[in-house]
Amino acid sequence: MKHNATQILKYVMFDALSAMLGYTALYYFRKTVIESRKFGVELDFTFDERYFIGLTITTLFWISLYWITGFYNDIYRRSRLREIIQTFNTALFGSVVIFFALILDDWVNNYKDYYQSFLIYFSVIFAITALFRFIISSRTNHRIQRKEIWFNTLMIGSNEKATALYHEFESQRKSTGNKFVGFVSVFQKIEFLVEKELPLLGVYSDLPKIIEDHQIEEVIIAIESKEHEKLEEVINLLEDSEVKVKMIPDMYDIISGQVRLESLGAPLIEIKHELMPQWQRVVKRVFDVVASAVLLMLLSPLMLFCMIMVKRSSPGPIFYRQKRMGLQGKEFSIIKFRSMRQDAESTGPQLSSEEDDRITKWGKVMRKYRLDELPQFINVILGEMSFVGPRPERQFYIDQISKKAPHCKHIHKVKPGITSWGMVKFGYAENVDEMIERLRYDIIYIENMNLLNDIKIVFYTILIVLQGRGK
């Protein structure tokens, strides 16, 4: 049951109101206290043009800040205490920014006026925002407990653990919001224990279709110990689905501290899909668009030269388009300067090698300095790729890689990139085994994604390009 847009709108409206009240309190204090001291007379408080300009700017600032920090994500299932702490931290940071942007340049009698202005602004922003949010979250939580709001949930598992977990959920006095629509089995069998409680929707290999058909929002893995050999396959099948995934922990998970006491319900481990904090994802996307646009303009003479050389090197089009698999396994057309003969794949998909006679003379130069990748800045601006991310592959090769390395689907958790840790450490692959070797570096990058690592990869890529070490 998804009403995200309506729920987000509630938060945005009350956050905007809180921002307006905070600025109004600050403006009132400045006019009636600080400026009255300055002129030696009591001034009337009036809503002038300066007030409305400041009100608009600061309100937009606060809504943008809350969005960048990820507050409007997963708005139904959240801890109210954690929400208050997050609100405090964001309000403190935002108030400091506003202080340096708007307050610090104002005329004051002494530094005490600065401190008082900041304290009033921060206190009003935090108190009113936290109060509104607490009311909305409490009301939402009570509606979940009364089963007025629910999340379509799928159980993966079919025997003792699944049955026990289902009974634990159903016996709770207050609902957690999980509405079980059925279960899927890991192994084919005639009869299952949990089938007395839930309908069988299929086997685990049908997961993508089942999730789509039944509008599943949460998946809980409750498989037996003997079924753990299938766990990696199950998780791989869930990679491309935007669902919350949880599983029953074993004793090692509990001792190692992976189990967090989020509520007094069943202890479960959440397998998180979010690899970067929201604010880092926003910064990464802004960097991608701005840097790509700037580089397309700065490198336009070089790209024009490449276009002329490609046209002169061999008959055929200047640009080469090819279907690749991107974020969440969605197909897109990658754009490159053509570095091979036009009939290079007339007999079917083939990987290139250093001595590949299909590559033109100019194509070898472009590949050495990665110039053939320059048009991919257009893919980045279109949102199909990023500056840094695992290199996108064709479905033909993904099918081959999957047979030897089922975990290759992990690369679809993020946007593919022009460069990657795999390209830095390994370079172009000449066969499936080398693609799997390069994949190992890309998986390491995905599991350690952050802006600092992106900067390092871009730096190393620039060195490779300047030194002509493209492989």
DAKANOR-V358770 format. One record per backbone hydrogen bond with DSSP energy under -0.5 kcal/mol. CO is the residue of the C=O (numbers start at 1). NH is the residue of the N-H. E is the energy in kcal/mol with one decimal. If there is no record, write none. Layout:
BEGIN
co | nh | e
CO | NH | E
CO | NH | E
END
This chain:
BEGIN
co | nh | e
1 | 3 | -0.6
3 | 7 | -2.2
4 | 8 | -3.1
5 | 9 | -2.2
6 | 10 | -1.7
7 | 11 | -1.8
8 | 12 | -2.8
9 | 13 | -2.6
10 | 14 | -2.3
11 | 15 | -2.7
12 | 16 | -2.5
13 | 17 | -2.1
14 | 18 | -2.3
15 | 19 | -2.3
16 | 20 | -2.2
17 | 21 | -2.5
18 | 22 | -2.5
19 | 23 | -2.2
20 | 24 | -2.4
21 | 25 | -2.4
22 | 26 | -2.0
23 | 27 | -3.0
24 | 28 | -2.6
25 | 29 | -2.2
26 | 30 | -2.5
27 | 31 | -2.3
28 | 32 | -2.8
29 | 33 | -1.9
29 | 34 | -1.5
30 | 35 | -2.9
33 | 37 | -2.0
34 | 38 | -1.9
35 | 39 | -2.3
36 | 40 | -1.5
36 | 41 | -0.6
44 | 46 | -0.7
46 | 48 | -1.3
48 | 52 | -1.7
49 | 53 | -2.2
50 | 54 | -2.3
51 | 55 | -2.6
52 | 56 | -2.2
53 | 57 | -2.4
54 | 58 | -2.5
55 | 59 | -1.9
56 | 60 | -2.2
57 | 61 | -2.1
58 | 62 | -2.3
59 | 63 | -2.1
60 | 64 | -2.2
61 | 65 | -2.4
62 | 66 | -2.5
63 | 67 | -1.9
64 | 68 | -2.7
65 | 69 | -2.2
66 | 71 | -2.4
67 | 70 | -1.3
70 | 73 | -1.4
76 | 78 | -1.0
79 | 83 | -2.1
80 | 84 | -2.0
81 | 85 | -2.2
82 | 86 | -2.6
83 | 87 | -2.4
84 | 88 | -2.4
85 | 89 | -2.4
86 | 90 | -2.5
87 | 91 | -2.7
88 | 92 | -2.3
89 | 93 | -2.3
90 | 94 | -3.0
91 | 95 | -2.2
92 | 96 | -1.9
93 | 97 | -2.0
94 | 98 | -2.5
95 | 99 | -2.5
96 | 100 | -2.2
97 | 101 | -2.0
98 | 102 | -3.2
98 | 103 | -1.0
99 | 103 | -0.6
99 | 104 | -2.6
103 | 106 | -1.8
110 | 113 | -1.4
110 | 114 | -0.6
111 | 115 | -1.9
112 | 116 | -2.6
113 | 117 | -2.3
114 | 118 | -2.6
115 | 119 | -2.6
116 | 120 | -2.5
117 | 121 | -2.3
118 | 122 | -2.9
119 | 123 | -2.4
120 | 124 | -2.2
121 | 125 | -2.5
122 | 126 | -2.9
123 | 127 | -2.6
124 | 128 | -2.3
125 | 129 | -2.0
126 | 130 | -2.8
127 | 131 | -2.1
128 | 132 | -2.5
129 | 133 | -2.5
130 | 134 | -2.5
131 | 135 | -2.1
132 | 136 | -2.4
133 | 137 | -3.0
134 | 138 | -2.4
135 | 139 | -2.3
136 | 140 | -2.4
137 | 141 | -2.8
138 | 142 | -2.4
139 | 143 | -1.8
140 | 144 | -2.0
141 | 145 | -2.4
142 | 146 | -1.6
143 | 148 | -2.9
143 | 149 | -1.1
144 | 147 | -1.6
145 | 175 | -1.4
151 | 179 | -2.3
152 | 217 | -2.9
152 | 218 | -1.8
153 | 181 | -2.4
153 | 182 | -0.7
154 | 156 | -0.5
154 | 220 | -2.7
155 | 157 | -0.7
155 | 184 | -2.3
156 | 222 | -3.5
158 | 193 | -0.6
158 | 194 | -2.1
159 | 163 | -2.7
160 | 164 | -2.8
161 | 165 | -2.5
162 | 166 | -2.3
163 | 167 | -2.3
164 | 168 | -2.0
165 | 169 | -2.2
166 | 170 | -2.4
167 | 171 | -1.9
168 | 172 | -0.5
169 | 172 | -0.9
177 | 151 | -3.5
177 | 179 | -0.7
178 | 180 | -0.7
179 | 153 | -2.9
182 | 155 | -2.1
183 | 201 | -2.9
183 | 202 | -0.6
184 | 157 | -2.3
185 | 204 | -2.0
192 | 195 | -0.6
193 | 196 | -1.4
194 | 197 | -1.8
194 | 198 | -2.5
199 | 183 | -2.2
199 | 201 | -0.5
202 | 185 | -1.8
203 | 206 | -2.3
204 | 207 | -1.8
206 | 210 | -2.4
207 | 211 | -2.9
208 | 212 | -1.7
209 | 213 | -2.9
210 | 214 | -2.3
211 | 216 | -1.9
212 | 215 | -0.7
217 | 244 | -2.3
218 | 154 | -2.4
219 | 221 | -0.5
219 | 246 | -2.8
220 | 156 | -3.0
220 | 222 | -0.6
221 | 248 | -2.0
224 | 227 | -1.5
225 | 228 | -1.4
227 | 230 | -2.2
228 | 231 | -1.5
230 | 234 | -2.3
231 | 235 | -2.6
232 | 236 | -2.4
233 | 237 | -2.1
234 | 238 | -1.1
235 | 239 | -0.7
236 | 239 | -0.9
238 | 241 | -1.5
241 | 243 | -1.7
244 | 219 | -3.1
245 | 271 | -2.9
246 | 221 | -3.1
247 | 269 | -2.8
250 | 254 | -1.7
251 | 255 | -2.6
252 | 256 | -2.5
253 | 258 | -2.2
253 | 259 | -0.7
254 | 257 | -1.1
258 | 260 | -0.6
260 | 262 | -1.7
266 | 268 | -0.5
267 | 249 | -0.5
269 | 247 | -2.0
269 | 271 | -0.6
270 | 272 | -1.0
271 | 245 | -0.6
273 | 275 | -0.7
277 | 281 | -2.0
278 | 282 | -2.3
279 | 283 | -2.2
280 | 284 | -2.7
281 | 285 | -2.2
282 | 286 | -2.7
283 | 287 | -2.7
284 | 288 | -2.4
285 | 289 | -2.4
286 | 290 | -2.6
287 | 291 | -2.7
288 | 292 | -2.0
289 | 293 | -2.3
290 | 294 | -2.5
291 | 295 | -2.7
292 | 296 | -2.4
293 | 297 | -1.5
294 | 298 | -2.8
295 | 299 | -2.9
297 | 300 | -0.9
299 | 303 | -2.9
300 | 304 | -2.5
301 | 305 | -2.1
302 | 306 | -2.3
303 | 307 | -2.4
304 | 308 | -2.0
305 | 309 | -2.3
306 | 310 | -2.7
307 | 311 | -2.1
308 | 312 | -1.8
309 | 313 | -1.8
310 | 314 | -1.2
315 | 342 | -0.5
318 | 338 | -2.8
319 | 321 | -0.5
320 | 336 | -1.8
322 | 334 | -2.9
324 | 332 | -2.4
326 | 329 | -1.9
327 | 330 | -1.6
330 | 326 | -3.4
332 | 324 | -3.1
332 | 334 | -0.7
334 | 322 | -1.5
336 | 320 | -3.5
339 | 360 | -2.0
341 | 344 | -1.5
343 | 346 | -1.6
345 | 348 | -1.3
353 | 356 | -1.6
356 | 359 | -1.2
358 | 341 | -2.1
360 | 364 | -2.0
361 | 365 | -1.3
362 | 366 | -2.5
363 | 367 | -2.4
364 | 368 | -1.9
365 | 369 | -1.6
366 | 371 | -2.4
366 | 372 | -0.6
367 | 370 | -0.7
368 | 470 | -1.9
370 | 373 | -1.2
371 | 374 | -1.5
372 | 337 | -1.8
373 | 376 | -2.1
374 | 377 | -2.0
375 | 378 | -1.8
375 | 379 | -0.6
376 | 380 | -1.9
377 | 381 | -2.2
378 | 382 | -2.1
379 | 384 | -2.2
379 | 385 | -1.2
380 | 383 | -1.4
384 | 416 | -0.5
386 | 418 | -1.6
387 | 419 | -2.1
390 | 417 | -1.3
393 | 325 | -2.6
394 | 397 | -0.6
394 | 398 | -2.2
395 | 399 | -2.4
396 | 400 | -0.9
397 | 401 | -3.0
398 | 402 | -2.7
399 | 403 | -0.8
400 | 403 | -0.5
400 | 404 | -0.7
401 | 404 | -1.1
401 | 405 | -3.5
405 | 408 | -2.0
406 | 409 | -1.1
407 | 410 | -2.1
408 | 411 | -1.6
409 | 412 | -1.6
410 | 413 | -1.8
411 | 414 | -0.9
412 | 328 | -3.4
416 | 386 | -2.6
419 | 389 | -2.2
420 | 424 | -2.0
421 | 425 | -2.5
422 | 426 | -2.4
422 | 427 | -1.4
431 | 435 | -1.9
432 | 436 | -2.2
433 | 437 | -1.9
434 | 438 | -2.6
435 | 439 | -2.0
436 | 440 | -1.3
437 | 441 | -0.8
438 | 441 | -0.6
438 | 442 | -1.6
439 | 443 | -2.5
440 | 444 | -1.8
441 | 445 | -2.2
442 | 446 | -2.4
443 | 447 | -2.3
444 | 448 | -0.5
445 | 448 | -1.3
446 | 449 | -1.1
450 | 454 | -1.7
451 | 455 | -2.2
452 | 456 | -2.0
453 | 457 | -2.4
454 | 458 | -2.5
455 | 459 | -2.4
456 | 460 | -2.6
457 | 461 | -2.3
458 | 462 | -2.2
459 | 463 | -1.8
460 | 464 | -2.2
461 | 465 | -2.5
462 | 466 | -2.7
463 | 467 | -2.1
464 | 468 | -0.6
464 | 469 | -2.5
465 | 468 | -0.9
END
